Amino acid sequence: MGSLRAGKLSTGFLRRLLGRLPAHDSRVILGPRVGEDAAVIDFGDRLLVAKTDPITFATDRIGWYLVHVNANDLACLGARPRWLLVTCLLPEGRTDTGAVESLFDEIARSCSGLGVTVCGGHTEVTVGLERPILVGQMLGEVSRERLVDKRRIRPGDVLLLTRGAAIEGTAVIARERADVVRRHLGRRWAERAARLLFDPGISVVRDAEIVCGAGAGFVHGLHDPTEGGVLQALRELAESARVGLRVRMEEIPVYPETRVVCDLFGLDPLGLLASGCLLVAADPAGVKPIEEALGKAGVPCSRIGEVCSRGEGVRWTHRGRPVAAPQIRRDELVRVFEHPTTPKSSKGTEVTKGGKERRG
C-alpha cells in the first residue's frame, strides 16, 4: 500500500470508503456521496442542512475563508446558513494572543455579514503544526419545496457558470506567496490578484439566492467548485447527478489576474481552487430569467455546456473540437506549496478582451 499525496482521495477509493459507512436513520435525506458537499436531514416542517470543511492552505484571512467556504455549500442546496461551530488548531510557538484575538474578530465579522451565529467549537494550541488549521461545521435550514437536489438534474439542462475560475486559488497564491508574485509580476498585479478574495470574493451565497429566486422550479442543481477547480467540480456534478456533460472549455471565464498568476507558476487555472464561482444546471426555460437576474445584480454568467445522458460521459470541446481535459488528481495549489519560490511559466495562453482565457 503506497502513501497518499496531498489532495482529495480518488473518486473510486472514496466511493468504496463511503459504502462502508452505516446508514441507519431514514431521516437522512441526503447522506455522504461523491460529488455532494453537505447532508440533508428531515426535521419535520424544515430540513436541516449540515456541512463541514477545513481551511488548510491559507494563513492570511483564514477566518474569512472558513465562514464563506462552509456557507457556500449550504447555499448550493437552497439553504440559508444559520449556525457555525469552529475547531481552531493553532501551532505551538507560532501563535500569540493577538493573533488569536484577530482570528476570532475576523470570524465574528464574516458571520455577521451572513447573519450566521457562532454556537460552539473548540480552540487549542497544538504541537506538530506548521500553520493554523481551522475546521468549520455550518448548519442551515431550508423548506422542502426549496431544496435544490442534484439528483433532479437531467439531460437537456443548460450548464451555467458565474464569475470566473480559480478566484480563491488566485487570491491564496497572491497572499501566501506575496513576495514571489510581487517580484515577478510587480506590485500592481500582486495587489489585484490578492483583492480577488473580496472583489468579486469567494462567497456564492448571494449568487445562489438570486439563481434560486429567478429560476424557481427550473434550477435542478447547484455546485460550488472548490478543490480541484472547475474541472473537478464538473466531474463531481456528473457523478452526483448520474449524468453526462458536454462542456465548451473556451467558454469557461478566467480573470486576467488568474491568468497571469497561473502563467507565473505554470498552473492550469481550471484545476485551481475555485470558490467564488457557482455552477448551475437549469432547465432551458429558466436560463434567460436567471441570466437577467444575475446581470441586474452585476454578476457575470456564462453558458458553458449542456447535460447529456450518463452513457456519453463528460465530454470536453474547444472551439467545436473534442479535447482531452487533464485529470485533476490534486489541486494545482499543492504545486505552489511544494515549490514555493520557483515559478515555472507556462506557454500557449492568452486572454481575450472579456477576460476569458483562450487556449491554443
N, C-alpha and C positions, 0 to 999 in steps of 0.2 A: 504494500500500500504506500503510494507516494505522498509526500507532503503537499498541502494545498497552497496555492499562491493567493495573494491579496485579491479581493473582489468577490462577486457573487458566486455561489455554487452553480455548477452546471444544471441546466433545466432537468435533464434526466435523473441526475443524482438527487436533486431537491424533490422531484416528484416521488421518487421511491421513499425518501425520508418522510414526507408528508403522509404517505399512505400507511405508515406505521402508527400514526397518532390516533388516540381514541376519539370517538365522536358519539358520545352517549346522549347528549342533550338535544332534543328535537327543536328547541327554541333557537338554535344556531342556524340562521337562515343562510348565511354566507360564511363559511369557515376557511381554513388555510388551503389555498390553491395557488399554483404557479400563475403569475400574472395578476393576482389580487393583492392589494396593499392594506386592506382593512377588513375587519369582521363585522357582521351584522347580526344582532341578537334581538329576538322578539320580546318586547317589554309591554305587551298589551296594545294600547292605542298608539304607542310610539315604538320606533325601532331604535335601539342603542347601537351606535357605530363606534368601534374601538380600533385604535391604531397605535403601533409603537415603532419608533425609528431612532437610530443613533446618529450623532454627528461625530465623525471620526477623522476627517481630513482637516477641517478648518480649525483655526485657533482664534483668529480675529472675528469679532461679532458672532461668536458661536451661539449665544443665546437667541439672536435673530434667526439664524439658520434653524435652530431646534424648533422654535414655535411654528415657523411657516412651513417647513418641510412636513411636519406632522399634520398640520391643519389642512394642507393641500389634499392629502389622500382622503380625508373625510369629505371635503367639498366635492371630490370626484364621484362620490356616492350620493350626492344631493343633500348631504347632511350639513348641519350647522355646527361648527366646532364650539364646544362649551367649557370643557374641563380638561386640565392638564396636570399630570404628575411628572416630576422630573427627577432622574437619578444623575447626580453630578459626581464624577470621579476625577479628582484633581491630583496632579503629580506632586509627589513629595519633593521638597527642596526647590520647587519652581513656582510655588503658589504663596502669595501673601494675602493679608486680609483685604487690602484694597482691590485686588483682582477679584476676590470672591464677591465683594460688595458690588463691583461693576457688573459682574455676571448676573447677579440677582436683579439689579436695576434694569439691565437690558431685557431679561426675561419678562419682568413686570411691564415694561413699556410695550414690548411686542405683543403680549397678551391683551393689554388694554386696547390696542389698535384693532383687535379682532373681537373684542367682547368676551374673551376667554378668562375663566377663573382658574388660578393655580390652587389645587385642592390637596396637594400632598407631594411626597417624594422622599429622596434620601440624598445626603451630601457627605462626602468623606474625602480625606487626603489619602491617596493610595500609593503604595510602593510599586516600582517597576514600570511606571508610565513616563513617556517622553512628552506627552501633551495632554490637555484635558479631554475627557470623553464624556459627552452628555447623551443620555437616553431619555427620550420623551414618550409618554403614554397619553395620547389625546383621545378624549371621549366626546361624542356629539350625539345628536338625535335627528331623526327625520320621520315624517309621516309615511305610511305605507305607499300612498299613491305618488309620492315624490322621490322614492328610492330609484336611483339610476343603477341598473344592474347590467353589467357587460354581457350577461347571458342572453340579453334581448337583441344584441347586435345580429344583423342578418345580411345576406348578400344583397347588393344594391345600395347599401348605405354609403354615404359620402364621408371621406376622411378629411377633417379639418385640423389645422394646427395654428394655434395663436402665437403671436410674438415670434420668437426665433429659437434656434437650437443652442444648447450649451450656455445659457445665461449664467447659471450658477457656477459651472466649471470655469468659465472665463473670469468671474469675479474672485473665485477661490485662488486661482493661479496668480492673478494680479495682486492679491493681498498677501498670500503666503510666500510668494516669490517676488515680492515687490522690487528688491534690489536688482534682480536679473532682468525683469521686464523693463524697468527704467533704463538700465544700462544699454539694452539692445534696441528698445523701441522709443525711448525718450519719455519725458515726464508727462507730456500731453496724452499719449496713447495709454500709458500706465494708469493715469487718473480716470480716463474714460472707461477703461476695462474694469477697474475697481468699482466704479459708480454703477455698473450694471446690477450690483447687489440690491440697489434701491430704485434704480430707474433703468429698465422697466420693473426691476425687482423680481424676487423668486416666489412671490405668493400668486397662486391662481384661484384663491377663494372668490374674489370678486368676479373674475372671468367665468368661473363655473356658475355662479349665481346668475349672471347675465345670460349665459347659454341656456340654462335650465328654464329661466323665465321666458325668454323669447322663443325657445323651441319646445315648449311644454307639449308632451305627447309624441314628439319626434326625436328627442335625444335618447339614443339607445345605449350609449356608453361614453364614459369619460375616463381618461387616464393621464396621470401626472408623470411624465418622463423624468427619471432620476438617474440612478447609477446605470452606466452602460449607454446613456444618451438616448436620442430619438430612435436610433436603430433598434436598440434593445427593447424600448418601450413598444414599438410596433410589433415586434415578435411576441412580447408579453400579452399585448391586446389580442392578437390572433390566437394564442394559446388559451387564454381565459375564455374567449368567446367561442372557441371551436370553429373558427372560420379561416378563410384565406384572405390575403390582401394584395392589391395591386398598387404599388407606391411609385410615384413620379419623383425621383430624388432631386431633380433640378428645381422642384417647387418648394423644397424644404428651406425656409429662410435661415440665413446665417448673418448675424450682425457683423459689420466691419471690424469692431473691436474683437470679436471672437475669431474672425478670420486671421487677423494679424498675430494674435496670441498663439493660436494653433499652428500657424506657419512657423513661428519662432521655435516652438518645441517639437515640431514635426508630428502634430496630433491630428486625428480625424475629428472635426467638430461634431459629427453626427454620432460619435461614440463617447462623447464627453458629458459628464454630469450636467443634467438638463433641467433642473427645477426652474420654473419661470414660464414655461410654455405649457399649453393644455392641448391634449389630443382628444378630438371629438369624433364620434361615429353617429351620424344622424340620417334619418330618412330624407331623401332628396326634397320632399315637400317642405321640410323645416329649415333647409340650408339658408335660403335667402333671408328669412326673418332673423336667423342667428347672425349672419354676416352683417346685416343692417344694424342690429342692436350693438354688436361689438364695435362696428365702425363709429356709431354715435358716441360710444364711450371712449373712443380713441385707442382701441385695441386692434392691432393688425391681425388679419386672419387669412390663411392660405388654404386652398383646396389641394391636397397633396396626393389623393388617390381614392380608391373605392374598395369596398368589401366584396369578396367573391366567395365561392364555395371552398370549404376546407380542403377539398381534394386538389385545388390549384396551388395550395401553399402560399407562402409570402413571396411575391414576385416583384422585382425591382426593375425599373426602367430609367434611362437617362435620355431625354430628348427622343423618346419613342423606341429606343433600342434596349433590349434586355441587358442588364448588367448584374454582376455578382456582388452583392453587398458584403463587406467584411463581417466575419463573425466576431462579435464583441464578447470575448471571454472574461474580460475585466475592464473596468472603466479606464479610459485614456488618462485620467488624472493620476492613476497609480504610477505611470511612467515619469511624471514630473517629480513625484516624491522620491522615486528610485534614483533619479539623476537630477538633483535639484539645481545644479549650476551649469549644466551642459545642454543648452538648447540645440536642437537639430532642425534646421529649416527644411520644410517640405516644398515640393515643386508641383506645378501644374494646377494652381488655383488662382482665380481672380474673382473680383467682386463686381457685380452689376451695379448700376446706379441705384437701384432699390435696396441694395444691401444683401442681396441673395448671392450665395456662393455659386459660381459656375465652374464645373469641373471639366477638364479637357486637356 
